[in-house]
């Protein structure tokens, strides 16, 4: 997975979750690394990381896989 892949996934998420939810919850995520099938995102606060994990992790994973990334798991740090 690359920054370009994350960029296309962000665009798809913006359409699927709506502008307000995107700005509040997805935009603050920063792609950190992709190693051994695990994508790690840096988050500004643990609250945001926990909230995104509970509410958007499956949707993010689905979009990443649809974009061609060989992702097994997502972590928010």
Steps between C-alpha positions, in 0.01 A plus 500: 500500500615853421402857573327499159288203602405676823414812300257312278350327803456837673311626196269196505445536875412867462219397266377213716509662846414856403699821523445575870588149621796490265645827630440404863614136501688399182696811406703501826637151423858494375628197312811388691605162362399178334687189615409132475138570410450751784423864424578740783350846522610773737213678674505832688328357809419155634132602505501554123692176445256301714195662341622440145593140589149434632309681228705507179770231518304244297405757240861624469623141468242426229606806299871416539444148373286632212787733409730200467684513833579160654387606848409263783471741791488871584649662810449851631781640717 
